Amino acid sequence: MTQRDGDRWRWHPPADLTGPRAAIALLAHDLLTSDLRAARQCGDDACGWVYLDTSPRHNRIWCIAAGCGNRNRVKRHHARSRV
């Protein structure tokens, strides 16, 4: 159910929405109503995921540093080592 609160809309989930569906719906609501200026696309060409850059300096490059970031750092290291 949606309700207008001044110039903003508020969403109240239905009472029968429980479990994982409720969690996903609430997270989607939070994402869609947040400030999307911090949305970035992962710097890994093979990934393409979109994430919210919440780093202090807003300079995050990869969606997950341990996954995409590590893969790109290893690739860069091997490229330097071969020279």
Salt bridges, closest charged atoms under 4 A:
ASP5 OD2 - ARG10 NE 3.20
ASP30 OD1 - HIS29 ND1 3.53
ASP35 OD2 - ARG37 NH2 2.91
ASP44 OD2 - ARG71 NH2 2.70
